Amino acid sequence: MKPTKDSFHVDNDVKIAALLVASIASFFTPFMGSSVNIALPAIGLDFGADAILLNWVTNGFLLAAAIFAVPFGRVADIHGMKKIFTYGTILFTVASLFCALSPSAYLLIVSRVLQGIGSAMIFVTGLAIITSVFPPKHRGKAIGINVAAVYVGLSLGPVIGGLMTQYLGWRSLFLMIIPFGLLVVAIVFWKLHDEWAASRGEKFDWIGSILYSVMLFLVMYGFSSLSQQDGWVMLIVGVVGFFAFLRWELRTKSPVFNVRLFKNTAFTFSSLAALINYSATFAVTLLLSYYLQYIRGFEPQTAGIILVAQPILMAITAPLAGRMSDRVDARIIATIGMAVVTLGLFTFTFIGSDTPLTTIIIGLAVLGLGFGLFSSPNTNVIMGSVERRFYGVASATVSTMRLIGQTMSIGIATLVFALLLGRVQITPEQYTALLGSIHICFVVFTVLCFVGVFVSWYRGESGYQEEKDGPEKQTE
């Protein structure tokens, strides 16, 4: 379906169906992530895996998703968002079955990589489809609902994940996802008959895609392996590859990622703010899962109930913040949210073996409130700051910033663990070093998020590109 002046005038049932499938997919992907974090100690016990290998159960998923997000965003623009979304959902569902059947930690990581590829196809198209069918004046509300679905998944992940891990085993988490995937595919074929492909007929940039994927792999894997000499080599080569990628993208006629979008201040600093925010917050669940289960001795079910405070506040706040961003400058709301997140992280820099649970729950609630205020308005700015024909790329940018940030967050934790713990199974003898690692991570995350407050504010006033340029320019 090519963009026209009436592109936003679609039937309400199509809008509802698009929002429904995108939100269901946005629910089960973070649900998987947060529930797996709770299950990591059980997985480690089952496979006899050390803390570094366990982190790659999460990191492998995130790295694969980040590597493939931008290429699939461009593929979706050319061949159709609905098509890529559907294929991604099918791949994610099949990979979930592989995860459940994995006989070793290494095969589980491989299956998680396949899940990551499928999730990349889902992430970059779900948000773009919502943006395509909802007009600017209603987009913040729709994005807020979609973001709320993410947080509901994050909310239920620790609780349901803890219960299922304790009573049914960690493999049941992956089996649970399969019905959700089948439901999404059924709704797509039933209700979504149109296709969204604003760049149909343009060439796909294979060289740029390969450069991007290799560069990102080297940078992210190298960063998480800085405790070893080859990690530094990979990181340096990856940085050189980044500049080669930029040079190629500026010269090619049909780039996989239009780097000229970063001339837009709102787009650039909103994307950077998202990267910083996710880098500073994603590992919180992992770190506190280790803290609560290892150091405090809680069962997975109890740890999950404690951790639910953060995403519950996210789920409540995100739709309200999204609706507010349709009426008030989103920069103000997002910056306040980033500041609140910084405050929440700061409370965890004092965590100890006898920290009251009420302090931990309050800290999580503050984090949830801040993240809910930040995420929806920030995403609304990114999607509203580009022309319609770049929705796929913008959606891919949102996903990529989130995924790279999440990978960096886990990478920071992995690096600190490698330096203080080493490749050993976590036993009571390592609890002191584990607590020290957690403490250092929270200090780093607090400093990162503090910088993010200024980045979020510097973006300037937000506005919608299609309103500035007029609908005629969107059809060029």
Backbone torsions as a table, in degrees:
resi	resn	phi	psi	omega
1	MET	NA	113.8	-179.7
2	LYS	-79.5	146.1	179.6
3	PRO	-64.0	138.2	175.6
4	THR	-134.1	-179.9	177.7
5	LYS	-63.6	-23.9	-177.7
6	ASP	-106.6	24.7	-176.7
7	SER	-58.6	-30.1	-177.9
8	PHE	-85.4	-11.0	-178.2
9	HIS	-86.4	71.2	178.8
10	VAL	-109.1	160.5	-178.6
11	ASP	-61.6	148.0	-179.5
12	ASN	-62.9	-35.0	-179.7
13	ASP	-67.8	-30.0	175.5
14	VAL	-69.8	-42.2	177.0
15	LYS	-59.8	-44.9	-178.9
16	ILE	-64.4	-43.3	-179.6
17	ALA	-64.7	-42.6	179.1
18	ALA	-61.9	-45.2	179.2
19	LEU	-65.8	-36.3	-178.3
20	LEU	-66.2	-51.0	-176.7
21	VAL	-67.3	-38.9	178.9
22	ALA	-65.1	-38.1	-178.4
23	SER	-73.6	-37.1	176.7
24	ILE	-63.4	-45.5	178.2
25	ALA	-64.0	-37.8	178.1
26	SER	-69.7	-18.3	175.9
27	PHE	-80.7	-51.3	-169.7
28	PHE	-76.8	-21.1	177.3
29	THR	-72.2	-48.5	175.3
30	PRO	-70.3	-29.2	175.6
31	PHE	-58.2	-43.6	178.7
32	MET	-61.2	-44.4	-178.2
33	GLY	-63.2	-48.4	-176.8
34	SER	-71.0	-33.3	179.2
35	SER	-73.3	-35.7	177.6
36	VAL	-66.3	-36.9	177.2
37	ASN	-59.3	-39.5	177.0
38	ILE	-66.8	-34.2	-175.1
39	ALA	-83.6	-7.8	-174.9
40	LEU	-56.7	-44.4	176.5
41	PRO	-58.1	-39.0	178.4
42	ALA	-68.3	-39.5	177.2
43	ILE	-63.9	-42.4	178.4
44	GLY	-61.7	-40.1	178.5
45	LEU	-67.4	-39.0	-178.8
46	ASP	-66.3	-42.2	-175.6
47	PHE	-100.9	-3.7	-177.0
48	GLY	65.0	37.1	-175.3
49	ALA	-92.7	146.6	177.4
50	ASP	-83.3	174.6	-174.8
51	ALA	-64.1	-36.5	-179.2
52	ILE	-65.8	-45.0	179.0
53	LEU	-65.5	-38.9	178.9
54	LEU	-61.4	-39.6	179.0
55	ASN	-61.1	-28.1	-179.8
56	TRP	-75.3	-14.6	171.2
57	VAL	-63.3	-36.6	175.1
58	THR	-84.6	-45.0	-174.1
59	ASN	-67.3	-35.3	178.9
60	GLY	-61.6	-41.5	176.7
61	PHE	-62.1	-49.5	-176.6
62	LEU	-66.1	-40.5	-178.6
63	LEU	-64.7	-44.5	178.5
64	ALA	-63.0	-42.8	180.0
65	ALA	-63.0	-41.8	-179.7
66	ALA	-67.0	-40.6	-178.0
67	ILE	-63.6	-39.1	-173.2
68	PHE	-96.0	-6.0	-175.5
69	ALA	-62.5	-52.3	-177.5
70	VAL	-64.9	-48.6	176.9
71	PRO	-56.1	-43.6	-179.5
72	PHE	-71.7	-27.1	173.4
73	GLY	-61.7	-41.4	178.4
74	ARG	-71.1	-41.1	176.9
75	VAL	-58.9	-40.3	179.5
76	ALA	-65.2	-39.3	177.7
77	ASP	-62.3	-34.3	-176.1
78	ILE	-86.2	-45.1	-171.3
79	HIS	-105.9	-10.9	176.6
80	GLY	123.1	127.6	-178.1
81	MET	-70.0	-40.5	-178.9
82	LYS	-62.1	-41.1	-179.1
83	LYS	-62.0	-48.8	-178.3
84	ILE	-67.5	-38.4	177.3
85	PHE	-59.8	-44.2	-178.5
86	THR	-66.7	-47.2	178.4
87	TYR	-60.4	-39.8	179.5
88	GLY	-63.9	-40.6	178.9
89	THR	-64.2	-41.1	178.9
90	ILE	-63.7	-46.1	179.9
91	LEU	-61.9	-44.0	179.6
92	PHE	-60.8	-40.0	-178.7
93	THR	-67.4	-45.5	178.9
94	VAL	-64.4	-41.7	179.4
95	ALA	-63.8	-32.3	176.9
96	SER	-62.4	-38.9	176.5
97	LEU	-64.1	-43.0	177.9
98	PHE	-60.3	-40.3	178.7
99	CYS	-60.6	-43.6	-178.1
100	ALA	-64.2	-28.8	-177.2
101	LEU	-97.0	2.6	-174.6
102	SER	-63.3	127.8	-179.7
103	PRO	-89.6	-5.6	-178.8
104	SER	-149.9	164.3	179.7
105	ALA	-63.6	-36.5	-177.6
106	TYR	-68.6	-40.6	177.3
107	LEU	-70.5	-30.2	174.7
108	LEU	-64.4	-41.0	178.8
109	ILE	-64.6	-40.8	177.3
110	VAL	-60.7	-43.9	179.0
111	SER	-65.4	-35.5	176.8
112	ARG	-67.2	-33.2	175.1
113	VAL	-62.3	-43.4	176.8
114	LEU	-62.5	-39.5	174.9
115	GLN	-59.8	-40.0	-179.9
116	GLY	-62.7	-40.8	177.7
117	ILE	-63.0	-44.6	177.7
118	GLY	-62.9	-40.1	-179.9
119	SER	-66.7	-33.6	176.6
120	ALA	-60.7	-42.1	179.6
121	MET	-65.8	-32.2	178.9
122	ILE	-75.4	-48.4	-175.2
123	PHE	-58.5	-46.5	-171.0
124	VAL	-75.9	-15.9	-177.3
125	THR	-105.5	-34.1	-177.6
126	GLY	-59.2	-50.4	179.9
127	LEU	-66.2	-38.4	179.3
128	ALA	-65.0	-37.8	177.9
129	ILE	-64.0	-45.1	177.9
130	ILE	-59.2	-45.3	-180.0
131	THR	-63.8	-30.9	-178.5
132	SER	-73.4	-31.4	-174.4
133	VAL	-99.8	-16.3	-180.0
134	PHE	-106.0	131.8	178.0
135	PRO	-70.2	161.0	-176.1
136	PRO	-53.4	-38.5	-175.0
137	LYS	-70.4	-16.0	177.2
138	HIS	-114.5	-0.5	-171.5
139	ARG	-69.3	-40.9	-179.2
140	GLY	-58.6	-41.2	178.7
141	LYS	-63.3	-45.2	-180.0
142	ALA	-64.2	-44.0	178.8
143	ILE	-64.0	-37.4	177.8
144	GLY	-61.3	-40.9	177.3
145	ILE	-64.5	-42.1	179.7
146	ASN	-64.2	-43.6	177.4
147	VAL	-65.0	-36.9	177.6
148	ALA	-61.2	-36.6	177.4
149	ALA	-61.7	-37.7	176.3
150	VAL	-59.2	-44.5	-175.3
151	TYR	-75.4	-29.0	172.8
152	VAL	-64.7	-40.5	175.5
153	GLY	-61.5	-44.4	177.1
154	LEU	-64.0	-34.6	-178.9
155	SER	-68.6	-48.5	-176.5
156	LEU	-77.0	-23.3	-177.9
157	GLY	-55.1	-54.6	-179.7
158	PRO	-63.6	-39.8	-177.3
159	VAL	-70.7	-58.0	-179.2
160	ILE	-65.9	-39.7	178.6
161	GLY	-61.1	-42.1	178.5
162	GLY	-64.2	-43.9	179.5
163	LEU	-63.6	-47.9	-177.1
164	MET	-67.1	-39.2	178.6
165	THR	-63.5	-40.9	-176.8
166	GLN	-71.2	-38.2	-172.8
167	TYR	-107.2	-26.1	-177.5
168	LEU	-117.7	-9.5	-178.9
169	GLY	93.5	154.1	-174.9
170	TRP	-65.1	-25.4	-178.7
171	ARG	-65.6	-26.2	-179.9
172	SER	-64.1	-24.9	179.3
173	LEU	-61.5	-41.6	-178.3
174	PHE	-74.8	-34.9	178.1
175	LEU	-66.9	-30.4	-178.4
176	MET	-65.4	-27.3	-175.9
177	ILE	-72.9	-27.8	-172.0
178	ILE	-56.4	-47.2	178.8
179	PRO	-60.8	-35.3	178.2
180	PHE	-62.7	-43.5	179.3
181	GLY	-62.2	-43.2	179.7
182	LEU	-64.4	-37.6	179.4
183	LEU	-64.0	-44.2	-179.9
184	VAL	-61.1	-46.9	-179.9
185	VAL	-60.7	-40.6	-179.9
186	ALA	-62.8	-43.6	-179.3
187	ILE	-66.5	-39.4	179.1
188	VAL	-58.9	-48.6	-179.3
189	PHE	-69.5	-26.3	-177.7
190	TRP	-81.0	-42.1	-169.5
191	LYS	-113.5	-33.1	-173.7
192	LEU	-96.3	96.3	-176.9
193	HIS	-98.1	-20.6	178.1
194	ASP	-83.0	163.6	177.6
195	GLU	-124.1	146.0	179.4
196	TRP	-115.7	106.9	-178.9
197	ALA	-143.5	80.8	-173.3
198	ALA	-69.0	-18.2	-178.7
199	SER	-115.3	29.2	-177.9
200	ARG	-57.3	134.3	178.7
201	GLY	95.7	-15.9	178.4
202	GLU	-77.2	157.8	-178.2
203	LYS	-80.2	150.5	176.5
204	PHE	-93.0	134.7	-176.3
205	ASP	-86.7	88.3	-178.0
206	TRP	-67.3	-43.4	-178.0
207	ILE	-63.0	-46.0	178.5
208	GLY	-61.6	-39.4	179.9
209	SER	-63.5	-43.1	179.8
210	ILE	-66.1	-44.8	177.9
211	LEU	-58.8	-44.0	-178.9
212	TYR	-62.9	-47.8	-176.1
213	SER	-65.1	-45.9	-179.6
214	VAL	-65.4	-44.4	-179.9
215	MET	-59.2	-47.1	-176.7
216	LEU	-67.3	-38.8	177.8
217	PHE	-61.3	-46.9	-178.7
218	LEU	-63.2	-42.4	-178.6
219	VAL	-66.1	-48.7	-174.2
220	MET	-73.1	-42.5	179.0
221	TYR	-68.8	-41.1	178.8
222	GLY	-62.8	-40.2	-179.7
223	PHE	-62.1	-41.9	-178.2
224	SER	-76.3	-6.2	-178.4
225	SER	-119.5	25.8	-176.6
226	LEU	-65.6	-14.5	177.1
227	SER	-72.5	-10.5	178.5
228	GLN	-117.1	154.9	-176.2
229	GLN	-63.7	-40.3	-178.2
230	ASP	-66.6	-22.1	175.8
231	GLY	-64.0	-42.3	177.6
232	TRP	-64.3	-40.6	179.6
233	VAL	-62.2	-46.4	-179.9
234	MET	-63.5	-39.5	179.9
235	LEU	-64.0	-44.2	-179.7
236	ILE	-64.6	-45.5	178.2
237	VAL	-62.1	-38.5	178.6
238	GLY	-64.4	-39.0	177.8
239	VAL	-65.3	-41.8	175.7
240	VAL	-61.2	-41.6	177.6
241	GLY	-63.1	-31.7	177.8
242	PHE	-61.6	-44.5	179.8
243	PHE	-69.4	-33.9	175.5
244	ALA	-64.8	-38.9	177.8
245	PHE	-63.5	-45.7	179.1
246	LEU	-60.2	-43.4	-179.0
247	ARG	-63.1	-41.8	-179.8
248	TRP	-66.5	-44.0	-177.0
249	GLU	-64.4	-31.8	178.7
250	LEU	-74.6	-20.4	-176.2
251	ARG	-99.2	-26.6	-175.1
252	THR	-80.4	150.4	-177.0
253	LYS	-76.3	-30.2	-177.7
254	SER	-128.9	75.1	-173.5
255	PRO	-70.3	149.3	175.9
256	VAL	-68.9	-27.7	176.7
257	PHE	-139.0	117.6	-177.4
258	ASN	-77.2	92.1	-176.0
259	VAL	-66.6	-15.6	177.8
260	ARG	-67.1	-16.1	175.1
261	LEU	-59.7	-25.0	-177.8
262	PHE	-76.3	-2.2	169.1
263	LYS	-71.1	-19.2	177.3
264	ASN	-79.9	113.3	-175.2
265	THR	-59.9	-44.4	-179.0
266	ALA	-61.5	-44.0	179.9
267	PHE	-63.6	-47.0	-174.7
268	THR	-64.1	-52.7	-174.2
269	PHE	-76.4	-25.8	173.4
270	SER	-68.7	-39.9	177.2
271	SER	-65.4	-43.7	179.1
272	LEU	-64.8	-38.5	177.9
273	ALA	-62.4	-40.9	177.8
274	ALA	-63.3	-43.3	178.9
275	LEU	-58.3	-47.6	-178.9
276	ILE	-64.4	-43.1	-177.2
277	ASN	-61.6	-46.6	179.9
278	TYR	-69.8	-34.1	177.7
279	SER	-62.4	-31.5	-175.7
280	ALA	-90.8	-13.9	-170.5
281	THR	-120.8	-26.4	-168.3
282	PHE	-64.4	-36.5	-176.2
283	ALA	-77.0	-3.4	-178.2
284	VAL	-57.6	-47.1	-179.5
285	THR	-61.5	-43.0	179.4
286	LEU	-62.3	-48.3	-177.6
287	LEU	-63.6	-44.4	-179.1
288	LEU	-73.1	-27.1	173.8
289	SER	-63.9	-45.5	175.6
290	TYR	-61.9	-45.1	-177.4
291	TYR	-60.8	-49.0	-175.2
292	LEU	-69.7	-37.5	-175.4
293	GLN	-86.2	-38.8	-179.1
294	TYR	-85.3	-57.5	-172.0
295	ILE	-76.9	-40.4	-178.7
296	ARG	-93.1	-13.0	173.8
297	GLY	75.7	22.0	179.0
298	PHE	-79.6	151.9	174.4
299	GLU	-75.8	160.0	-179.3
300	PRO	-53.0	-39.5	-178.9
301	GLN	-61.5	-46.6	-178.9
302	THR	-66.7	-42.6	178.4
303	ALA	-60.3	-40.5	179.7
304	GLY	-64.1	-39.8	179.9
305	ILE	-65.5	-38.6	178.7
306	ILE	-65.9	-43.4	-175.4
307	LEU	-71.3	-14.2	-174.6
308	VAL	-71.2	-14.7	-178.1
309	ALA	-59.2	-39.9	-177.6
310	GLN	-65.3	-57.9	-176.7
311	PRO	-67.8	-23.7	176.1
312	ILE	-63.2	-46.0	177.7
313	LEU	-64.4	-35.6	175.8
314	MET	-60.4	-48.5	-176.3
315	ALA	-63.8	-33.5	178.9
316	ILE	-74.7	-41.7	-172.3
317	THR	-79.7	-38.1	-171.5
318	ALA	-56.9	-48.1	179.5
319	PRO	-63.6	-38.1	179.0
320	LEU	-65.6	-42.3	178.9
321	ALA	-66.5	-37.9	177.9
322	GLY	-63.3	-42.7	178.2
323	ARG	-66.1	-39.6	178.3
324	MET	-62.6	-34.6	-177.1
325	SER	-70.6	-13.0	173.5
326	ASP	-76.8	-17.5	-173.8
327	ARG	-118.8	-30.7	-176.3
328	VAL	-116.4	151.3	178.2
329	ASP	-52.8	116.9	-175.5
330	ALA	-62.9	-26.0	-179.7
331	ARG	-59.3	-40.6	-177.9
332	ILE	-65.4	-46.7	-178.4
333	ILE	-63.9	-46.7	-177.2
334	ALA	-64.3	-39.9	-179.0
335	THR	-67.3	-40.3	174.7
336	ILE	-59.9	-43.0	178.6
337	GLY	-60.2	-43.8	179.0
338	MET	-62.5	-39.5	178.7
339	ALA	-64.9	-39.8	178.9
340	VAL	-66.4	-39.5	176.6
341	VAL	-60.5	-42.4	178.7
342	THR	-58.9	-42.8	177.8
343	LEU	-61.6	-43.2	179.1
344	GLY	-62.6	-42.9	178.2
345	LEU	-64.4	-37.1	-178.3
346	PHE	-61.2	-34.6	-180.0
347	THR	-63.7	-28.2	-178.5
348	PHE	-83.7	-8.0	177.0
349	THR	-69.9	-13.9	179.9
350	PHE	-103.0	12.0	-174.7
351	ILE	-63.9	139.3	179.0
352	GLY	-140.9	179.6	-176.5
353	SER	-68.8	-18.0	-179.0
354	ASP	-119.2	21.0	178.2
355	THR	-61.8	129.5	-179.9
356	PRO	-59.2	142.4	179.4
357	LEU	-63.4	-30.7	178.3
358	THR	-62.6	-36.5	177.7
359	THR	-65.1	-41.1	179.6
360	ILE	-66.0	-43.7	-179.1
361	ILE	-65.5	-41.1	177.8
362	ILE	-63.7	-42.3	177.5
363	GLY	-60.1	-42.1	178.4
364	LEU	-65.3	-39.5	179.3
365	ALA	-64.4	-41.3	177.7
366	VAL	-63.1	-42.8	176.4
367	LEU	-58.7	-45.5	-179.4
368	GLY	-62.6	-41.6	178.3
369	LEU	-62.1	-47.3	-178.7
370	GLY	-64.8	-42.7	-178.6
371	PHE	-67.9	-36.8	176.8
372	GLY	-63.7	-39.2	177.6
373	LEU	-68.3	-31.6	-175.2
374	PHE	-82.3	-46.7	-162.7
375	SER	-66.4	-53.9	-176.0
376	SER	-62.1	-49.9	178.0
377	PRO	-61.3	-38.9	-179.8
378	ASN	-64.3	-42.7	177.7
379	THR	-65.6	-39.1	178.5
380	ASN	-60.3	-40.7	178.2
381	VAL	-63.6	-46.2	-178.2
382	ILE	-60.2	-49.4	-175.8
383	MET	-70.7	-29.4	-178.7
384	GLY	-86.2	-6.8	-175.1
385	SER	-94.6	-0.2	-178.3
386	VAL	-120.9	162.0	175.5
387	GLU	-70.0	158.6	-175.8
388	ARG	-57.6	-36.8	-177.4
389	ARG	-70.1	-8.2	178.2
390	PHE	-108.2	15.7	-179.5
391	TYR	-59.3	-41.6	-179.8
392	GLY	-62.5	-43.9	178.7
393	VAL	-66.3	-41.6	179.2
394	ALA	-64.3	-42.0	177.1
395	SER	-63.1	-40.0	176.9
396	ALA	-64.3	-35.6	178.4
397	THR	-65.6	-43.7	176.2
398	VAL	-56.5	-48.4	-179.1
399	SER	-65.5	-41.3	-177.7
400	THR	-66.6	-42.7	177.4
401	MET	-61.5	-41.5	177.9
402	ARG	-63.2	-46.8	-174.6
403	LEU	-71.5	-41.3	176.9
404	ILE	-64.6	-41.8	177.4
405	GLY	-60.9	-44.4	178.3
406	GLN	-63.3	-41.7	178.8
407	THR	-64.7	-42.1	177.7
408	MET	-63.7	-37.7	179.4
409	SER	-62.1	-48.7	176.7
410	ILE	-66.7	-35.3	179.0
411	GLY	-62.8	-41.1	176.9
412	ILE	-61.5	-45.4	178.9
413	ALA	-62.8	-42.6	-179.9
414	THR	-63.0	-42.7	179.6
415	LEU	-62.8	-46.0	179.7
416	VAL	-63.9	-41.7	178.2
417	PHE	-62.1	-41.8	-178.7
418	ALA	-63.5	-37.7	-177.7
419	LEU	-75.5	-36.8	-174.9
420	LEU	-99.3	-30.9	-177.0
421	LEU	-103.4	-43.1	-173.6
422	GLY	81.1	-176.8	-177.9
423	ARG	-87.9	77.1	178.5
424	VAL	-134.7	152.6	172.3
425	GLN	-68.6	144.4	-177.8
426	ILE	-78.5	113.7	177.6
427	THR	-124.7	169.7	-179.8
428	PRO	-53.2	-28.3	179.1
429	GLU	-65.9	-24.5	-178.6
430	GLN	-96.8	2.5	-173.4
431	TYR	-64.0	-35.7	178.7
432	THR	-64.3	-45.3	178.2
433	ALA	-66.0	-36.0	178.1
434	LEU	-63.3	-45.2	179.6
435	LEU	-64.3	-38.8	176.6
436	GLY	-63.4	-38.7	177.9
437	SER	-63.9	-44.5	179.1
438	ILE	-61.2	-42.5	-179.6
439	HIS	-61.9	-46.1	179.7
440	ILE	-62.4	-42.1	179.8
441	CYS	-58.4	-44.9	-178.5
442	PHE	-67.3	-33.5	175.4
443	VAL	-63.3	-46.8	179.3
444	VAL	-61.3	-43.9	-177.9
445	PHE	-65.9	-37.2	178.8
446	THR	-63.8	-43.8	179.1
447	VAL	-63.6	-43.1	178.3
448	LEU	-57.5	-48.4	-175.3
449	CYS	-69.2	-32.1	176.6
450	PHE	-61.6	-42.1	175.3
451	VAL	-63.0	-37.5	-179.2
452	GLY	-62.1	-27.9	177.6
453	VAL	-59.5	-44.5	-178.6
454	PHE	-71.7	-36.4	177.2
455	VAL	-63.3	-43.3	-179.4
456	SER	-62.7	-40.0	-178.3
457	TRP	-73.3	-32.4	-172.7
458	TYR	-71.5	-14.3	-173.4
459	ARG	-61.1	-22.1	-177.4
460	GLY	89.8	178.5	-178.7
461	GLU	-68.2	143.5	-178.8
462	SER	-89.4	155.4	177.6
463	GLY	-162.7	166.8	-177.3
464	TYR	-101.0	125.8	-174.8
465	GLN	-63.6	-38.6	-177.8
466	GLU	-69.6	-26.2	176.4
467	GLU	-75.4	-33.5	-179.9
468	LYS	-71.7	-41.9	-173.7
469	ASP	-88.3	-22.8	-176.0
470	GLY	87.4	152.6	-176.3
471	PRO	-63.0	-27.6	-177.9
472	GLU	-63.4	-39.1	-178.9
473	LYS	-68.2	-26.9	-178.5
474	GLN	-69.4	-19.3	-177.0
475	THR	-95.7	0.7	-178.3
476	GLU	-68.7	NA	NA
